Amino acid sequence: MMPKVNIDKDIPESKKAQIDYMRKIEKENLERVRGLQKIRRRNIYTGFFLGGAVLGIYLYSILAVKQEKFLDELDDPQTMKQ
């Protein structure tokens, strides 16, 4: 991480307008970063939700196919003729 710059000590010849502009840009950048953090958090929640939904559908499908009996009837056609 970069060290924080103390404007008054490190850049004494700066004009007030430049300092005000730097502070304004710094404030806007912090707001932008906070917004991106919120979006990232929502994306993570959405990813977990979608992953859980896909896993649930997959597990349900596996259990539903496992319980079906019609394939057993097709395997043994001789019992059906008698």
C-alpha positions as CSV (number, residue, x, y, z in Angstrom):
1,M,0.0,0.0,0.0
2,M,1.3,3.4,-0.8
3,P,2.0,5.8,2.0
4,K,-0.4,8.6,2.6
5,V,0.8,12.0,1.5
6,N,0.6,14.9,3.9
7,I,-0.1,17.8,1.6
8,D,0.9,20.6,4.0
9,K,4.2,19.0,4.9
10,D,5.2,17.3,1.7
11,I,4.1,19.8,-0.9
12,P,4.4,23.3,0.8
13,E,4.3,25.2,-2.5
14,S,0.9,23.9,-3.5
15,K,-1.8,26.4,-4.1
16,K,-5.1,26.3,-2.2
17,A,-7.0,25.5,-5.4
18,Q,-4.9,22.4,-6.1
19,I,-5.2,21.2,-2.6
20,D,-9.0,21.6,-2.7
21,Y,-9.1,19.8,-6.0
22,M,-7.0,16.9,-4.7
23,R,-9.3,16.5,-1.7
24,K,-12.4,16.6,-3.9
25,I,-10.9,13.9,-6.1
26,E,-10.0,11.8,-3.1
27,K,-13.5,12.1,-1.7
28,E,-15.1,11.0,-5.0
29,N,-12.6,8.1,-5.3
30,L,-13.6,6.9,-1.8
31,E,-17.3,7.1,-2.7
32,R,-16.6,5.1,-5.9
33,V,-14.7,2.4,-4.0
34,R,-17.6,2.1,-1.5
35,G,-20.0,1.7,-4.3
36,L,-17.9,-1.0,-6.0
37,Q,-17.6,-2.8,-2.7
38,K,-21.4,-2.9,-2.4
39,I,-21.7,-4.2,-5.9
40,R,-19.1,-6.9,-5.3
41,R,-20.9,-8.0,-2.1
42,R,-24.2,-8.3,-4.0
43,N,-22.5,-10.2,-6.8
44,I,-21.1,-12.7,-4.2
45,Y,-24.5,-13.2,-2.7
46,T,-26.1,-13.7,-6.1
47,G,-23.4,-16.2,-7.0
48,F,-24.0,-18.2,-3.8
49,F,-27.8,-18.1,-4.4
50,L,-27.5,-19.3,-8.1
51,G,-24.9,-22.0,-7.1
52,G,-27.3,-23.2,-4.4
53,A,-30.2,-23.3,-6.8
54,V,-28.2,-25.2,-9.4
55,L,-27.0,-27.7,-6.8
56,G,-30.6,-28.1,-5.4
57,I,-32.0,-28.8,-8.9
58,Y,-29.2,-31.2,-9.6
59,L,-29.7,-33.1,-6.4
60,Y,-33.5,-33.1,-6.9
61,S,-33.1,-34.5,-10.4
62,I,-30.7,-37.3,-9.2
63,L,-33.2,-38.3,-6.5
64,A,-36.2,-38.2,-8.9
65,V,-34.5,-40.4,-11.5
66,K,-33.3,-42.8,-8.8
67,Q,-36.9,-43.3,-7.6
68,E,-38.4,-44.0,-11.0
69,K,-39.5,-47.6,-11.6
70,F,-40.5,-47.6,-15.3
71,L,-36.9,-48.5,-16.4
72,D,-37.1,-51.7,-14.3
73,E,-40.2,-52.8,-16.2
74,L,-38.5,-52.3,-19.5
75,D,-35.5,-54.5,-18.5
76,D,-37.6,-57.6,-17.9
77,P,-40.2,-58.0,-20.8
78,Q,-40.8,-61.7,-20.2
79,T,-42.6,-61.1,-16.9
80,M,-45.0,-58.7,-18.7
81,K,-46.0,-61.4,-21.3
82,Q,-47.0,-64.0,-18.6
